[in-house]
Amino acid sequence: MRKLLYVLLFLFAAVSTRSAEHLGTIRVAIENPTAEARPASDIVLSIAELRKVAPDFSPGALFVTCAPDSAGSDAKGEREELPSQVDDLDGDGKGDELAFQIDLAPRQKRIVTITYGGPDQILRMRHSYPQRTDALFSHKIEGLGWESDRIAFRVYFDPRNAIDIYGKHRRTLQLRLYASPDYPYHEESPEGRDIFKVGESIGIGGVGAWVNGRIAKAADVKERKWRIVSTGPVRTIVELEYVAWNLGAQTVTMTSHITQWAGEHGFYHCIAVVPPAALAFATGFPAKHGVTLAKSLSASPGDIAWLASWGEQVVAPGPTATEAIHGQNLGLAVLVDAQPMQCVENSVNDLLTFTLRDGAATWYAMAAWDREDTEQVPPPAVSGAITTNDSFLAAVKGQSSRMRSPTIVKILTGTESD
């Protein structure tokens, strides 16, 4: 999805010193601290931090490039342009974060360049980026949905408050199709469909309070609010707020921030609880008969606890179907960046319970259908589809590594070397 941007040497020499064209640059070092390759590493830069090294920086018109080789050299004037987007997180009309993705080899350090200036110049140099994430709220799908080009999710915006899955045969954005009038999204199609049955569970990566040994959904609330923070070629962010959630001995307000990155099989789910509750919370996925369950619950500081399942848990087509399809497999996982208390397995949910840190917690939820890319025309040169239990567990462990040892990002000053 990336294109090469060809820029003459004299132009890059000029923009690095604030040329007559009034272009500016900021360099950022990005390093993979592990011995594992990290394709499409998710990078977020604070606009406020960028302005500390470039006070005139304006995120209104920019593009991000890097050299195609690991040394960061652009001796031939050839740069790889990385799709990027600027997000306004608080709705004040001003950019707060710059997001993009970059491939990193094991232990690799790459230097990216942010070029900024007037729209009349930047937009002549910058490519257009395909939309690879999206979100929408629709009564047709009974709530708020978000998606990457690989998979889609929706949360039921009612007392069920469970997260459901739409599987995809093709790498397209499909939520707007599912939400269109009369479209039967439970039925089989070359695009994809609703492939999961959440029942009474919290769904995949949903949240509940852990009260007296039982899960309490965000059902008894005074008000539910939703907001689509951003959508774009790189990521989508949505927000859910549960005002005055009655938990018996306590009443709290919980905010869920969900971030979906392009090309990924899962999403980050971050909660903040006010006032900080003296309670445990839980996430997980529906318990299904006959699936393989795996888990990692190391209590060592910095470790990521995870729970994963793989097996025949794809519901048959049709709005009333409940039976699983023989021969089709689905992988589910949650990875929790919090101190786990216990793993709970019952007839409804497989759960990880945990405590909050300063009133907050973060986890990553994944789902992978073994029918992904089966209708892609032409077939992708490199699929990346997950079709076996072993490949799904490898993806879970890879995500655990990304969370445990994050990519190192350093904004360089004008005097720093690569």
RABELVEN-V589197 format. One record per helix or strand of 3 or more residues. SS is the DSSP state (alpha for helix, beta for strand). FROM is the first residue (numbers start at 1). LEN is the number of residues. If there is no record, write none. Layout:
BEGIN
SS,FROM,LEN ; SS,FROM,LEN
END
This chain:
BEGIN
beta,3,4 ; alpha,9,7 ; beta,24,8 ; beta,38,9 ; alpha,47,7 ; beta,62,5 ; beta,78,5 ; beta,84,4 ; beta,97,8 ; beta,109,8 ; alpha,119,7 ; beta,133,6 ; beta,143,6 ; beta,151,6 ; beta,163,6 ; alpha,175,4 ; beta,192,3 ; beta,208,4 ; beta,214,3 ; beta,223,8 ; beta,235,12 ; beta,251,11 ; beta,266,9 ; beta,280,7 ; beta,292,5 ; beta,305,7 ; beta,330,7 ; beta,340,6 ; beta,349,7 ; beta,360,10 ; alpha,389,16 ; beta,408,4
END
